[in-house]
Amino acid sequence: MKASVIVTVLNEGPAIERLLESLVDQSRGPDEVVIVDGGSTDATVDILKAWAASGRLPLRVLVEPGANISHGRNAAIADATGDVIASTDAGVCLERGWLEALVAPFEGKSETPGPAVGGVSGWFVADPQTPFETAMGATVLPSLREIKAETFLPSSRSVAFRKAAWASVGGYPEWLDYCEDLIFDLRVRDLVGPFLFVPEARVHFRPRTMLRAFFKQYYRYARGDGKADLWRRRHAIRYGTYLVATPALVVLALLHSPWWWLALMAGAAAYVATPYRRLVLMLAPYGLLDRLKAALLVPVIRLVGDVAKMIGYPAGLAWRWRNRRRPEVHWWRRE
């Protein structure tokens, strides 16, 4: 079965070489690699063209200035000739068996035969280089033991599906700039079949390196949630926690009884308990000072992410209201 790997890039520069080297090293090499550049202003395209000319990978490079991620993925898949499409992102490093693990179910080489699945979901792990990145990874990324395989929806940094499945759901939603892979996953699951979770198909990537970049990322994620009308309950709980429950506990502690401070502290402890459980397992390479630094950063990162989401979500809802007559925003409707 022919397998095509597709990637979208924008201003990745030398970082793209890490991904390309890991593609060369795959235990099951890709039959072709199609990379779409969204209009890079650095050396990304030159690096990719040099790789294509070297012959180390069966690589084709398409340049689509101004393309968002959805359009880039759709362009890459449309150009690809493989029966199976494996998607990943720039800036990651693929484990050697990544592609082999993703493609095996479609070839009947796993317990679940290919026709029974809509896609195959891989896994991703943080590859932090600093205490800040370690705290970031522990705060925002679930551990493998937290995942429910039957409901897990893949990130497009590690997923595979038949090209026919992509066509049957109308491709990635180009009206969305973020959360596009989630909408794609939901439509594949609904119209084609469930995703088989294969955690052996692992990729490694660096978390955000600065709070400002993290804030922007989570603002955009939440804005995408609002545009796509996703996770209403989850966002409502967040607003309720910050705007109702927390102020109420503070007022009770100030005006009624100082014992309410204990309730507030217990809630705060529960709020960061899961990130700290993850962090403990990630601190081995660091000394005492760096461990303390990472520990202190966890609540800060959690708070910044939540504020970004609370600002981004209503921005997305406002966009959705302005565009409510566009049929594509009602993506859950069967065609």
Summary of the structure (lengths in Angstrom):
residues: 335
radius of gyration: 21.4
end to end distance: 29.4
largest distance: 73.6
contacts: 1104
relative contact order: 0.13
helix: 53%
strand: 14%
